[in-house]
Amino acid sequence: MRAWVALLKRDFKLTRTVFFVGLVINVLIAMLTIYLGMKAENTLLMFIPVVAAVVFHVFYVPIIVFISLKTEANQLHLWLHNPQSASTLLISKIVDGLIMIVISLLMLYVMSGLLMIIPKFSLIEADWTDTWISGLLIFPHIILISIMTGVLVMFFWALYQFLKFKIGRWSLLVVIGTVILSGWIVALFESTKLYILLTQWGSMGINFNFSTFSLDPIQVYTGEYFYNFIIIIGLFFLSAWIIDNKVEV
């Protein structure tokens, strides 16, 4: 456990610059929000920058993972000779990104709450309640999408490292082609009845009543979460297997 914690600390050092830059951007977003609150007639419009920042967090984990793996690629022989397994090395990078995205989103969440209590903005209680509840609804899904995208980045990076020593300069084109082809296959599969059968079970009708804006009842399925979880786990271990067995230096 101590060795893994040391590994996590190392990954944090590789990506901390991006993390701290992100926190500074959050502060700038808050300042922009305050400015818009002073200029906009509709008070809720001032939160557009915050909403945009939250949505942008779907790229947070993949960016952290990519930067970390890109650094490892510069000293791949040292990284691959680490006594830890590839799955251990990779999960550290996912956890690193997960910790960072949670901290960043919490920072935006808290700053949004602080902005609401500034007397000048005079947000009514309904605005406060709706904003907090919608945040609790959106944040877990932002994190899930970000982790899935991060694992995809991990998989294609592992594939590139494998192909680089097999076909040389053509490896990047093959990976790009694989990205396009796999995207097309997934889109095709998700339009089939088999996909519906596999995912649309465990119906959970979620109905949130917002007084300041309208939102239709959200129909979600346990099967969709299970399907995405299997994809994440499968791609993660496939990436680890490629690194352990196919990547050479």
TORGUDO-640874 format. One record per residue: x negated, y, z of N, C-alpha, C, O in turn; residue number from 0. Coordinates in steps of 0.02 Angstrom, whole numbers, plus 32768, in hexadecimal, padded with zeros to 4 digits. Last residue first. Layout:
{r {X Y Z} {X Y Z} {X Y Z} {X Y Z} NUM}
...
This chain:
{r {7DF1 7F9D 7B12} {7DC6 7FD8 7B10} {7D80 7FC3 7AFB} {7D53 7FED 7AF7} 248}
{r {7E9B 7F6A 7AEE} {7E53 7F5D 7AF6} {7E2C 7F9E 7AF4} {7E43 7FD0 7AD7} 247}
{r {7F38 7F2E 7B15} {7F0F 7F6A 7B0C} {7EC7 7F59 7B1C} {7EB8 7F3C 7B50} 246}
{r {7F77 7EB7 7B34} {7F6B 7EC7 7AEE} {7F3D 7F03 7AE4} {7F1F 7F0A 7AAF} 245}
{r {7F8F 7E9F 7BBD} {7F7C 7E67 7B91} {7F67 7E7B 7B4B} {7F46 7E54 7B29} 244}
{r {7FAE 7F14 7C05} {7F88 7EDE 7C25} {7F6B 7EAC 7BF3} {7F34 7E92 7BFE} 243}
{r {7FF8 7F5D 7BA8} {7FB9 7F78 7BC3} {7F8E 7F42 7BE1} {7F51 7F41 7BD8} 242}
{r {8064 7F08 7B93} {803A 7F1C 7B5A} {7FF6 7F35 7B74} {7FC2 7F24 7B58} 241}
{r {8099 7F03 7C14} {8080 7EC5 7BF5} {8051 7ED6 7BBB} {801D 7EB6 7BB2} 240}
{r {80C4 7F86 7C27} {8090 7F6B 7C53} {8070 7F2D 7C33} {8034 7F23 7C37} 239}
{r {8128 7F8B 7BC5} {80EF 7FB9 7BC1} {80B4 7F9E 7BEA} {807B 7F9E 7BD4} 238}
{r {817E 7F2D 7BFB} {8161 7F21 7BB8} {8124 7F4D 7BAE} {80F1 7F36 7B93} 237}
{r {81A3 7F6C 7C70} {817A 7F30 7C75} {815D 7F1C 7C31} {8127 7EFD 7C2F} 236}
{r {81EB 7FDA 7C36} {81B3 7FE5 7C64} {8186 7FA7 7C66} {8149 7FAD 7C5F} 235}
{r {824F 7FA0 7BEA} {821A 7FC7 7BC8} {81DE 7FD1 7BF5} {81A5 7FD1 7BDE} 234}
{r {8299 7F63 7C55} {827D 7F3C 7C1E} {8245 7F60 7BFB} {8210 7F43 7BEE} 233}
{r {82C0 7FD0 7CA5} {8296 7F9B 7CC1} {8273 7F74 7C89} {8238 7F64 7C8E} 232}
{r {830F 8018 7C46} {82D6 8037 7C67} {82A5 8002 7C82} {8269 8007 7C76} 231}
{r {8370 7FB9 7C24} {8345 7FD5 7BF0} {8306 7FF2 7C10} {82CE 7FE7 7BF8} 230}
{r {83AE 7FA7 7CA0} {838C 7F6E 7C80} {835B 7F87 7C4B} {8324 7F6D 7C44} 229}
{r {83E5 8027 7CB1} {83B4 800D 7CE1} {838C 7FD4 7CC3} {834F 7FD0 7CCC} 228}
{r {8440 802C 7C49} {8407 805A 7C48} {83D0 8042 7C78} {8394 8049 7C69} 227}
{r {8499 7FC7 7C78} {8478 7FC1 7C36} {8439 7FED 7C33} {8404 7FD7 7C1E} 226}
{r {84C5 7FFF 7CF0} {84A1 7FBF 7CF0} {847A 7FB6 7CAF} {8441 7F9F 7CB1} 225}
{r {8508 806F 7CC0} {84CE 8078 7CEC} {84A4 8038 7CED} {8466 803B 7CEC} 224}
{r {856B 802D 7C76} {853D 805C 7C55} {84FE 8067 7C7E} {84C7 8069 7C64} 223}
{r {85B0 7FE1 7CD7} {858B 7FC0 7CA2} {855A 7FED 7C7F} {8524 7FD6 7C6A} 222}
{r {85F6 803F 7D1F} {85BD 801F 7D3F} {8590 7FFD 7D0B} {8553 7FFD 7D11} 221}
{r {8629 80CE 7CC4} {862C 8085 7CCE} {85ED 806D 7CF1} {85B6 8084 7CE2} 220}
{r {8695 815E 7CC8} {8653 813E 7CC8} {865B 80F4 7CD8} {868D 80DF 7CF5} 219}
{r {86EC 81E4 7C98} {86F1 819B 7C9A} {86AC 817D 7C94} {868C 8182 7C60} 218}
{r {871F 8273 7CE5} {86E5 8252 7CC8} {86ED 8207 7CD0} {86F3 81EE 7D08} 217}
{r {87A1 82E5 7CBE} {8789 82AC 7CE6} {8752 8286 7CC1} {8757 827A 7C85} 216}
{r {8767 8385 7C81} {8791 834A 7C7B} {8776 8312 7CA7} {873A 8310 7CB5} 215}
{r {875E 841C 7CCE} {8736 83E2 7CBC} {8764 83A6 7CBA} {8783 8395 7CEC} 214}
{r {875B 84CE 7CDA} {877F 8490 7CD0} {8750 8459 7CB9} {871F 8466 7C96} 213}
{r {8729 8538 7D63} {8725 8523 7D1E} {8745 84DE 7D18} {874B 84B9 7D49} 212}
{r {874E 8556 7DE5} {8734 858D 7DBB} {8729 8579 7D73} {8720 85A4 7D48} 211}
{r {8778 84E4 7E24} {87A7 851C 7E20} {8790 8553 7DF1} {87B8 857A 7DD9} 210}
{r {876B 843D 7DFA} {8747 847C 7E00} {8779 84B6 7DF7} {879F 84B6 7DC7} 209}
{r {8775 839E 7E2B} {87A1 83D8 7E22} {877A 8418 7E30} {8769 8427 7E69} 208}
{r {8741 830D 7DDD} {872D 8345 7E06} {875B 8380 7DF7} {8766 8392 7DBD} 207}
{r {8752 8267 7DD2} {8779 82A4 7DC5} {8764 82DA 7DF6} {8773 82D6 7E32} 206}
{r {871E 81D7 7D88} {870A 820C 7DB7} {872E 824C 7DA3} {8728 8264 7D6B} 205}
{r {873E 8133 7D7D} {8759 8173 7D68} {8748 81A9 7D9B} {8762 81A7 7DD3} 204}
{r {86E4 80B3 7D54} {86E8 80E1 7D8D} {8700 8124 7D73} {86D9 814A 7D55} 203}
{r {86E5 8009 7D22} {86FC 804D 7D17} {8700 8075 7D57} {871B 805E 7D8A} 202}
{r {869E 7F92 7D05} {8695 7FB5 7D45} {86A9 7FFE 7D3F} {8685 802B 7D53} 201}
{r {8666 7FA2 7C5B} {8685 7F7C 7C91} {8675 7F9F 7CD3} {8646 7FC6 7CD8} 200}
{r {8623 7FC1 7BDA} {8662 7FDE 7BF3} {8686 7FAE 7C23} {86BD 7F95 7C14} 199}
{r {85B1 7F78 7BB2} {85AB 7FB3 7BDD} {85EC 7FCB 7BFC} {85EB 7FE8 7C32} 198}
{r {85CB 7F0A 7B62} {8596 7F06 7B93} {8597 7F3F 7BC5} {857F 7F36 7BFE} 197}
{r {8630 7F37 7B0D} {863D 7EFE 7B39} {860A 7EFB 7B72} {861B 7EEB 7BAA} 196}
{r {85ED 7F9C 7AC9} {8627 7FAD 7AF2} {8635 7F76 7B24} {8644 7F83 7B5E} 195}
{r {8591 7F4C 7A85} {8579 7F7E 7AB5} {85B2 7F92 7AE4} {85A8 7F98 7B21} 194}
{r {85E7 7F03 7A34} {85BE 7EE0 7A65} {85A5 7F11 7A9A} {85A5 7F00 7AD6} 193}
{r {861B 7F5E 79DC} {8648 7F45 7A10} {8621 7F20 7A46} {8637 7F1E 7A7F} 192}
{r {85A4 7FE4 79B8} {85C2 7FA2 79AE} {85F0 7F90 79E8} {85ED 7FAD 7A1E} 191}
{r {855B 8053 79CB} {859A 805D 79A8} {85C0 801B 799E} {85F5 801A 797E} 190}
{r {84E5 802D 7A00} {8514 804D 7A2D} {8556 805E 7A0C} {8585 8074 7A2D} 189}
{r {84A0 8000 798F} {84B8 7FD0 79C0} {84EE 7FEE 79ED} {851F 7FCC 79FE} 188}
{r {8481 807A 7950} {84AB 8049 792E} {84CA 8017 795F} {8505 8007 795B} 187}
{r {842E 80B3 79B0} {846C 80D6 799D} {849C 80A6 797B} {84D8 80A9 7986} 186}
{r {83C7 8053 79AE} {83ED 805E 79EB} {8430 8080 79DB} {8464 806C 79F6} 185}
{r {8399 8063 792A} {83B3 8022 7940} {83DF 802A 797F} {8415 800D 7984} 184}
{r {836A 80E6 792D} {83A0 80D4 78FF} {83C1 8092 7915} {83FE 808C 7911} 183}
{r {8304 80DB 798C} {833C 8109 7998} {8378 80F8 796C} {83B1 80FB 7983} 182}
{r {82B0 8083 7949} {82D0 806D 7987} {830B 809A 7999} {833E 8082 79B2} 181}
{r {8287 80D6 78DE} {82AC 8097 78D1} {82D1 8080 790F} {830B 806B 790B} 180}
{r {8244 813E 7921} {827D 814C 78F6} {82A8 810E 78EC} {82E5 8111 78F2} 179}
{r {81E0 80F5 7965} {820E 8121 798A} {824D 812E 7961} {8284 8128 797B} 178}
{r {819E 80B8 78FB} {81C0 808F 792D} {81F3 80B7 7955} {8229 809F 7964} 177}
{r {8167 8127 78BC} {8198 80FF 7898} {81C0 80D3 78C8} {81FD 80CA 78BE} 176}
{r {810E 814B 7922} {8143 8179 790E} {817B 8154 78E9} {81B6 8160 78F5} 175}
{r {80BC 80D8 791D} {80E2 80E7 795A} {811C 8117 794A} {8153 810E 7963} 174}
{r {8087 80E4 789C} {80AF 80A9 78AD} {80DA 80B7 78EB} {8114 80A3 78ED} 173}
{r {8040 815B 78AA} {8078 8157 787A} {80A5 811C 7889} {80E2 8121 7884} 172}
{r {7FE1 8131 7907} {8010 8166 7918} {804C 8166 78EA} {8085 816F 7900} 171}
{r {7F97 80CE 78C0} {7FBF 80BC 78FB} {7FF3 80F1 790D} {802B 80E1 7920} 170}
{r {7F42 80EC 785E} {7F88 80E3 784A} {7FB5 80D6 7886} {7FF2 80D3 787F} 169}
{r {7EC3 80ED 7891} {7EE4 812E 7887} {7F2D 8128 7874} {7F53 8158 787A} 168}
{r {7EC8 8048 78CE} {7EA6 8088 78CD} {7ED3 80C4 78C2} {7F04 80CD 78E6} 167}
{r {7EFC 7FCD 78E0} {7F03 7FEA 789D} {7EE8 8031 7899} {7EEE 8052 7865} 166}
{r {7ECB 7FA5 795E} {7EDC 7F74 792C} {7EDD 7F92 78E5} {7EC3 7F75 78B6} 165}
{r {7EBB 8008 79B7} {7E81 7FDD 79AD} {7E8E 7FA6 797A} {7E62 7F7D 796C} 164}
{r {7F39 8041 79B2} {7EFF 806A 79A2} {7EC1 8040 7994} {7E98 8052 796A} 163}
{r {7F98 7FEB 79E4} {7F8F 7FEF 799B} {7F4F 8014 7987} {7F33 8008 7952} 162}
{r {7F8A 8002 7A6F} {7F80 7FBF 7A53} {7F70 7FC3 7A08} {7F42 7FA3 79F0} 161}
{r {7FA9 8088 7A7A} {7F67 8071 7A90} {7F57 802C 7A75} {7F1D 801D 7A65} 160}
{r {802F 8084 7A4B} {7FFB 80A9 7A25} {7FB5 8091 7A39} {7F8B 8088 7A0D} 159}
{r {806C 803D 7AB1} {806C 8022 7A6E} {8036 8043 7A43} {8014 8022 7A1C} 158}
{r {805A 8097 7B1A} {803B 8055 7B1E} {8037 8035 7AD9} {8004 8017 7AC8} 157}
{r {80AA 8100 7AE8} {8063 810B 7AF5} {803E 80C9 7AF7} {8008 80C2 7ADA} 156}
{r {8127 80C3 7AE6} {8109 80D5 7AA6} {80BE 80E6 7AAE} {8098 80DD 7A7F} 155}
{r {8138 80B1 7B73} {8138 8078 7B45} {8115 808A 7B04} {80EB 8064 7AEC} 154}
{r {8135 8135 7BA3} {8105 8104 7BBC} {80FF 80C9 7B8B} {80C8 80B3 7B7C} 153}
{r {81A6 8169 7B66} {8164 8186 7B57} {812D 8155 7B6A} {80FD 814C 7B46} 152}
{r {8205 8119 7BA8} {81FD 8114 7B5F} {81B9 8130 7B4A} {8197 8113 7B20} 151}
{r {81F6 8149 7C29} {81E4 8103 7C1C} {81DB 80F8 7BD0} {81B0 80D2 7BBB} 150}
{r {8228 81CB 7C15} {81E3 81C1 7C2B} {81CB 817A 7C1E} {8192 8171 7C09} 149}
{r {82AD 81AF 7BF8} {8283 81CC 7BC4} {8239 81C5 7BD5} {8210 81BA 7BA8} 148}
{r {82D3 817E 7C76} {82D8 8153 7C3B} {82AC 816E 7C02} {8289 8147 7BE1} 147}
{r {82BE 81F1 7CC4} {8297 81B4 7CD1} {8298 8186 7C94} {8264 816B 7C81} 146}
{r {831E 8247 7C8A} {82D8 8259 7C8A} {82AB 821C 7C95} {8278 8215 7C73} 145}
{r {8395 8206 7CA7} {8382 8210 7C61} {8338 821F 7C5C} {8316 8207 7C2E} 144}
{r {838F 820F 7D35} {8393 81CE 7D13} {837C 81D4 7CCA} {8355 81AB 7CB2} 143}
{r {8391 829A 7D4A} {8357 8272 7D61} {8356 822F 7D3C} {8320 8219 7D27} 142}
{r {840E 82BA 7D17} {83D3 82D9 7CFA} {8395 82B0 7D0C} {836B 82A3 7CE1} 141}
{r {845C 8270 7D70} {845B 825D 7D29} {8420 827C 7D04} {8403 825D 7CD8} 140}
{r {8447 82B5 7DE9} {8433 826E 7DE2} {8430 8257 7D9A} {8405 822E 7D89} 139}
{r {847A 833C 7DC3} {8434 832E 7DD2} {8421 82E4 7DCC} {83EE 82D5 7DAD} 138}
{r {8508 8340 7DB3} {84DB 8343 7D79} {8495 832A 7D8A} {8478 8305 7D61} 137}
{r {8545 833B 7E31} {855C 830F 7DFB} {8527 8309 7DC4} {851C 82D2 7DAA} 136}
{r {8509 839E 7E7A} {8504 8359 7E93} {8519 8326 7E5E} {8502 82ED 7E5F} 135}
{r {8533 840A 7E2B} {84EC 83FA 7E30} {84E2 83B2 7E47} {84B8 838E 7E2D} 134}
{r {85BA 840B 7E45} {85A5 83FC 7E01} {855B 83EA 7DFF} {8545 83C1 7DD7} 133}
{r {85B5 8432 7ECC} {85CF 83F0 7EBA} {85B8 83DC 7E74} {85A6 83A3 7E69} 132}
{r {857E 84B4 7EC3} {855C 8481 7EE9} {8573 843B 7ED5} {854A 840D 7ECD} 131}
{r {85E0 84F6 7E75} {859A 84F3 7E5F} {8574 84BC 7E82} {854E 8497 7E62} 130}
{r {8654 84EB 7EC1} {8651 84CD 7E7E} {8609 84C5 7E67} {85F8 8493 7E48} 129}
{r {8632 8536 7F35} {8642 84EF 7F39} {863A 84CD 7EF6} {861D 8497 7EF2} 128}
{r {861C 85B8 7EFF} {85E9 8595 7F26} {85F5 854A 7F25} {85C8 8523 7F15} 127}
{r {8698 85D6 7EC7} {865C 85D4 7E9D} {8625 85AB 7EBF} {8604 8582 7E9F} 126}
{r {86E8 85D4 7F39} {86F4 85A2 7F05} {86B7 859D 7ED7} {86A5 8565 7EC2} 125}
{r {86BD 8644 7F81} {86AF 8601 7F9B} {86B7 85CB 7F66} {8692 859A 7F66} 124}
{r {8677 86BC 7F0E} {86AB 86A4 7F3A} {869A 865D 7F4E} {866F 863D 7F31} 123}
{r {85EA 8723 7F0D} {860A 86E7 7EF3} {863E 86CF 7F26} {8631 86CD 7F62} 122}
{r {85A4 87A2 7F14} {85E8 8797 7F2E} {860B 875B 7F0E} {8644 8760 7EF7} 121}
{r {852F 87DF 7EF1} {854E 87B4 7EBF} {8596 87A3 7ED3} {85C0 8796 7EA8} 120}
{r {8508 8827 7F62} {8514 884C 7F24} {853A 8822 7EF1} {8561 883E 7ECA} 119}
{r {84EB 87C9 7FC7} {852B 87ED 7FC7} {853B 8810 7F85} {8575 8816 7F73} 118}
{r {84B2 872B 7FA6} {849F 8771 7FA0} {84DE 879B 7F99} {8505 8791 7F6A} 117}
{r {84D9 86AB 7FA0} {84E9 86CE 7FDE} {84D1 8716 7FDD} {84DA 873A 800E} 116}
{r {84AF 867A 7F26} {84F7 8682 7F31} {8506 86AB 7F6F} {853B 86CB 7F72} 115}
{r {8428 866B 7F33} {8440 86A1 7F09} {848A 86AF 7F15} {84A1 86E7 7F0E} 114}
{r {8424 85F8 7F81} {840E 8638 7F9E} {8427 8673 7F75} {843A 86A6 7F91} 113}
{r {8450 8599 7F23} {8477 85A6 7F5F} {8465 85E8 7F7F} {8491 860C 7F96} 112}
{r {83E6 859F 7EC8} {842A 85B0 7EB2} {8456 85C0 7EED} {847D 85F0 7EEB} 111}
{r {837F 8571 7F19} {837D 85B6 7F02} {83C2 85CC 7EE9} {83D5 8606 7EF3} 110}
{r {83A8 84EB 7F28} {83A5 8517 7F63} {83A6 8560 7F4D} {83C8 8589 7F6B} 109}
{r {839B 84C0 7EA2} {83DA 84B8 7EC6} {83DE 84E8 7F01} {8410 850A 7F0B} 108}
{r {8316 84D5 7E84} {8349 84FA 7E5F} {838C 84F9 7E84} {83B0 852B 7E85} 107}
{r {82E2 8479 7EE2} {82CF 84C0 7EE5} {8302 84EB 7EC0} {8318 851E 7EDA} 106}
{r {8315 8402 7EB2} {832A 841A 7EF4} {831B 8464 7EFC} {8342 8489 7F1A} 105}
{r {82CD 83FB 7E3B} {8316 8403 7E39} {8331 841C 7E7C} {835E 8445 7E7E} 104}
{r {824A 83EB 7E70} {825A 8424 7E44} {82A5 8431 7E41} {82BB 846A 7E45} 103}
{r {8255 8373 7EB8} {8242 83B1 7EDA} {8256 83EE 7EB1} {8271 841E 7ECC} 102}
{r {8277 831C 7E4E} {82A5 8325 7E87} {8295 8366 7EAC} {82C3 838B 7EBC} 101}
{r {8206 8323 7DFD} {8246 833B 7DE3} {8278 8346 7E1B} {82A0 8375 7E18} 100}
{r {81A3 82EE 7E55} {819E 8333 7E3C} {81E1 834D 7E22} {81F3 8386 7E2F} 99}
{r {81CD 826B 7E69} {81C5 8298 7EA2} {81C6 82E1 7E8B} {81E6 830B 7EAA} 98}
{r {81C7 823D 7DE3} {8206 823D 7E08} {8203 826E 7E43} {8231 8295 7E4D} 97}
{r {813E 8243 7DC3} {816E 826D 7D9F} {81B0 8274 7DC4} {81CE 82A9 7DC4} 96}
{r {8113 81E2 7E21} {80F7 8226 7E21} {8127 8256 7DFF} {8136 828B 7E19} 95}
{r {8157 8173 7DF3} {8167 818E 7E35} {814E 81D5 7E3C} {816F 8200 7E59} 94}
{r {8115 8162 7D78} {815D 816F 7D7A} {8172 818E 7DBC} {8199 81BE 7DBE} 93}
{r {8094 814A 7DA5} {80A0 8184 7D7B} {80EB 8196 7D78} {80FD 81D0 7D77} 92}
{r {80A5 80D3 7DEA} {808C 810D 7E0D} {809A 814D 7DE6} {80AB 8180 7E04} 91}
{r {80C6 807C 7D87} {80FB 8090 7DB5} {80E6 80CD 7DDD} {810F 80F5 7DF1} 90}
{r {8048 8069 7D49} {807D 808E 7D26} {80B4 80A6 7D56} {80CE 80DD 7D4F} 89}
{r {7FFE 801F 7DA4} {7FE3 805E 7D8B} {801A 8089 7D6D} {801B 80C6 7D75} 88}
{r {8050 7FAF 7DB1} {8043 7FD9 7DEB} {802A 801D 7DD6} {803E 8050 7DF3} 87}
{r {804A 7F7D 7D2F} {808B 7F91 7D4A} {8082 7FBE 7D87} {80A8 7FED 7D91} 86}
{r {7FC3 7F5B 7D25} {7FDE 7F92 7CFD} {8021 7FAA 7D18} {802E 7FE6 7D17} 85}
{r {7F79 7F3C 7DC8} {7F9A 7F28 7D8A} {7FB5 7F64 7D65} {7FBC 7F9A 7D82} 84}
{r {7ED9 7F75 7E06} {7F23 7F73 7E09} {7F3F 7F5D 7DC6} {7F21 7F69 7D92} 83}
{r {7E53 7F84 7DE8} {7E6A 7F42 7DFF} {7EB6 7F3C 7E04} {7ED0 7F04 7E07} 82}
{r {7E2F 7FD7 7D4F} {7E48 7FDD 7D94} {7E63 7F99 7DAB} {7E86 7F77 7D85} 81}
{r {7E10 7FD1 7CCE} {7DE9 7FA6 7CFA} {7DFB 7FB0 7D43} {7DDA 7F95 7D70} 80}
{r {7E5F 8031 7C94} {7E72 7FEB 7C8A} {7E4B 7FBB 7CB6} {7E61 7F83 7CC2} 79}
{r {7E19 80A5 7CBA} {7E5D 809A 7CD2} {7E70 8050 7CCD} {7E8F 8035 7CFB} 78}
{r {7DA0 8099 7C76} {7DA0 809B 7CBF} {7DE5 808A 7CDB} {7DEB 8066 7D0C} 77}
{r {7DCB 809A 7BF2} {7DA5 8060 7C09} {7DA3 805E 7C56} {7DA5 8028 7C74} 76}
{r {7E06 8118 7BE2} {7E30 80DC 7BE3} {7E0B 80A0 7C00} {7E29 8076 7C22} 75}
{r {7DF9 81A2 7BED} {7DCC 8175 7C11} {7DED 8132 7C1A} {7DF1 8116 7C51} 74}
{r {7E5A 81DA 7BA1} {7E16 81F4 7B98} {7DE2 81CA 7BBD} {7DA6 81CF 7BAF} 73}
{r {7ECE 81A0 7BCE} {7EB4 818A 7B8D} {7E6D 81A2 7B82} {7E47 8182 7B5D} 72}
{r {7EEB 81E9 7C41} {7ED0 81A5 7C48} {7EB1 818C 7C07} {7E7F 8168 7C08} 71}
{r {7F21 825A 7C05} {7EE3 825F 7C2B} {7EC2 821B 7C33} {7E85 8215 7C2D} 70}
{r {7F94 8220 7BD2} {7F64 823F 7BA3} {7F21 8248 7BC5} {7EEC 823E 7BA6} 69}
{r {7FD7 81FD 7C46} {7FBD 81C8 7C1A} {7F8A 81E3 7BE9} {7F5A 81C1 7BD8} 68}
{r {7FF7 827E 7C77} {7FCF 8250 7C9F} {7FB0 8219 7C74} {7F74 820A 7C7B} 67}
{r {8045 82B0 7C0F} {8007 82D3 7C22} {7FDA 82A4 7C4A} {7F9D 82A3 7C3F} 66}
{r {80AF 8252 7C10} {8085 825B 7BD5} {8042 827B 7BE7} {800D 8265 7BD1} 65}
{r {80E7 8265 7C90} {80CB 8223 7C7D} {809C 822B 7C42} {8065 820E 7C42} 64}
{r {8112 82EA 7C86} {80E3 82D7 7CBA} {80C0 8295 7CA7} {8083 828F 7CAE} 63}
{r {816D 82DE 7C1B} {8134 830B 7C15} {80FE 82F8 7C48} {80C3 82F5 7C37} 62}
{r {81CC 8282 7C50} {81A4 8270 7C15} {8167 829D 7C0C} {8132 8286 7BF6} 61}
{r {81FC 82D1 7CC1} {81D6 8293 7CCC} {81AF 8280 7C8D} {8174 826E 7C94} 60}
{r {8239 8341 7C76} {8208 8349 7CAC} {81DD 830A 7CB4} {81A0 830D 7CAF} 59}
{r {829F 8345 7C1E} {825C 833C 7C02} {8226 833A 7C37} {81EB 8333 7C27} 58}
{r {830A 8362 7C6C} {830A 831F 7C4D} {82C6 8310 7C2E} {82B4 82D6 7C24} 57}
{r {82FF 83E7 7C8F} {82DD 83B6 7CB9} {82E1 836E 7C9E} {82BF 8342 7CB8} 56}
{r {8352 8433 7C43} {830E 8429 7C2A} {82E9 83F4 7C52} {82B8 83D8 7C3A} 55}
{r {83BF 843F 7C99} {83C3 8412 7C5F} {837E 8402 7C43} {8371 83CA 7C2E} 54}
{r {838A 84A0 7CF1} {839D 845D 7D0A} {839F 842B 7CD1} {8385 83F4 7CD6} 53}
{r {837B 850E 7C9C} {8340 84F1 7CBD} {834E 84AA 7CD6} {8324 847E 7CD1} 52}
{r {8400 8527 7C7C} {83D1 8515 7C46} {8393 84F3 7C64} {8379 84C3 7C49} 51}
{r {842F 854C 7CFA} {844B 8511 7CD9} {841C 84F8 7CA3} {8410 84BC 7C9C} 50}
{r {83E3 85C0 7D0D} {83DC 8588 7D3B} {83F5 8548 7D1B} {83D5 8513 7D20} 49}
{r {8412 8614 7CA4} {83CC 85FE 7CA5} {83C0 85C3 7CD3} {8398 8597 7CC4} 48}
{r {849E 861E 7CCF} {848C 85FD 7C90} {8442 85E8 7C8F} {8433 85B0 7C7C} 47}
{r {84C3 8668 7D3A} {84A7 8626 7D48} {8495 85FF 7D09} {8481 85C5 7D0D} 46}
{r {8502 86D8 7D12} {84BC 86E0 7D27} {849B 869D 7D33} {845E 8698 7D36} 45}
{r {8583 86BA 7CFB} {8557 86B9 7CC2} {850D 86BE 7CD6} {84E1 86AB 7CB1} 44}
{r {85C7 86D1 7D71} {85B1 868C 7D64} {8582 8688 7D28} {855B 8658 7D23} 43}
{r {85EC 8759 7D68} {85B8 8744 7D96} {859C 86FF 7D86} {8560 86F3 7D8E} 42}
{r {8602 87B9 7CE0} {8618 877A 7CFC} {85E0 875D 7D27} {85AA 874C 7D0E} 41}
{r {85AE 8823 7CC2} {85EF 8831 7CE0} {860B 87F2 7D01} {8629 87F5 7D37} 40}
{r {84FE 882C 7CE0} {8538 880A 7CC2} {8578 881C 7CE7} {8578 8823 7D25} 39}
{r {849D 886E 7D2D} {84B2 888A 7CED} {84F3 886C 7CD3} {851A 888F 7CB2} 38}
{r {8482 8829 7DA0} {848B 8872 7DA6} {84A9 8890 7D66} {84C9 88C5 7D69} 37}
{r {8472 87AA 7D71} {84A8 87B6 7DA0} {84B6 8800 7DA9} {84EE 8814 7DB7} 36}
{r {83FE 87B7 7D28} {843D 87AF 7D04} {8479 87BC 7D31} {84AC 87D6 7D1B} 35}
{r {83A6 87C0 7D96} {83AC 87F8 7D66} {83EE 87F4 7D40} {8411 8826 7D39} 34}
{r {83B7 8743 7DD0} {83C7 877F 7DF7} {83D1 87BA 7DC8} {8400 87E1 7DD0} 33}
{r {8385 86F5 7D67} {83CA 86ED 7D7D} {83E2 872A 7DA4} {8419 8742 7D9B} 32}
{r {8301 871A 7D65} {832A 8729 7D2B} {8374 8725 7D3D} {839D 874D 7D26} 31}
{r {82DD 86E3 7DE0} {82D8 872C 7DD6} {8302 8742 7D9A} {8323 8776 7D9D} 30}
{r {82F0 865C 7DC5} {8317 867C 7DFA} {8316 86C8 7DF2} {8349 86E9 7DFC} 29}
{r {828E 864A 7D63} {82D5 863F 7D52} {8302 8661 7D85} {8334 8680 7D73} 28}
{r {821E 865E 7DB1} {822D 868F 7D7C} {8275 8689 7D65} {8296 86BA 7D55} 27}
{r {8227 85EB 7DFF} {822C 862C 7E1F} {823D 8662 7DEC} {8266 868F 7DF9} 26}
{r {8214 858B 7D9A} {8252 858C 7DC0} {825D 85CF 7DE3} {8294 85EA 7DE3} 25}
{r {8191 85A8 7D76} {81C6 85B5 7D46} {820A 85B6 7D69} {8235 85DF 7D57} 24}
{r {8153 8578 7DE9} {814F 85C0 7DDA} {8186 85D3 7DA9} {81A6 8608 7DAF} 23}
{r {816D 84F1 7DD7} {8189 8514 7E11} {8188 855F 7E07} {81B7 8582 7E1B} 22}
{r {8121 84D9 7D63} {8169 84D0 7D62} {818B 84F3 7D9C} {81C0 8511 7D93} 21}
{r {80A2 84EB 7D95} {80BA 8519 7D62} {8106 8516 7D5E} {8127 8549 7D56} 20}
{r {809E 847D 7DE8} {809E 84BF 7E06} {80B4 84F5 7DD4} {80D5 8525 7DE7} 19}
{r {80A1 8416 7D85} {80D2 8419 7DBB} {80D7 845F 7DD8} {810E 847A 7DDF} 18}
{r {802F 842D 7D3A} {8071 8432 7D1A} {80A7 843A 7D4E} {80D7 8460 7D45} 17}
{r {7FD1 8413 7DA0} {7FD4 8455 7D7F} {8017 8460 7D5E} {8036 8495 7D65} 16}
{r {7FE2 838E 7DC4} {7FF8 83C2 7DF2} {7FFC 8406 7DD2} {8025 8430 7DE5} 15}
{r {7FB8 831E 7D80} {7FF3 8342 7D65} {8008 837E 7D90} {803B 839D 7D82} 14}
{r {7F4D 82E6 7DC0} {7F4A 82EB 7D77} {7F81 8319 7D5B} {7F79 8336 7D26} 13}
{r {7F77 82E2 7E43} {7F41 8310 7E31} {7F3D 831B 7DE6} {7F2C 8351 7DCF} 12}
{r {7FD4 827B 7E3A} {7FEB 82BE 7E49} {7FB6 82F2 7E36} {7FC6 8327 7E1B} 11}
{r {7F80 820F 7E25} {7FAD 8224 7DEF} {7FC8 826A 7DFA} {7FD1 8290 7DCB} 10}
{r {7F43 820C 7EA3} {7F1A 8219 7E68} {7F46 8230 7E2E} {7F34 825F 7E0A} 9}
{r {7FAF 81E9 7EF1} {7F8E 8229 7EFD} {7F64 823D 7EC0} {7F62 8277 7EAD} 8}
{r {7FC6 8169 7EBF} {7FF9 819C 7EB7} {7FDB 81E2 7EC0} {7FEC 8210 7E9C} 7}
{r {7F52 8129 7EEC} {7F5F 812E 7EA4} {7F92 8164 7E95} {7F8B 8189 7E65} 6}
{r {7F66 812F 7F74} {7F2C 8152 7F58} {7F35 815C 7F0C} {7F21 818F 7EF1} 5}
{r {7FD3 80DB 7F79} {7FDC 8121 7F8D} {7FA2 814B 7F72} {7FAC 8184 7F5B} 4}
{r {7F94 8063 7F56} {7FC7 8080 7F29} {7FD3 80C9 7F39} {7FDC 80F2 7F0C} 3}
{r {7F42 804F 7FC3} {7F23 8057 7F81} {7F54 8077 7F51} {7F42 80A1 7F28} 2}
{r {7F9F 803D 8027} {7F73 8077 802B} {7F53 8084 7FE8} {7F4A 80BE 7FD5} 1}
{r {7FD7 7FC4 8000} {8000 8000 8000} {7FD5 803F 8000} {7FE4 8070 7FDD} 0}
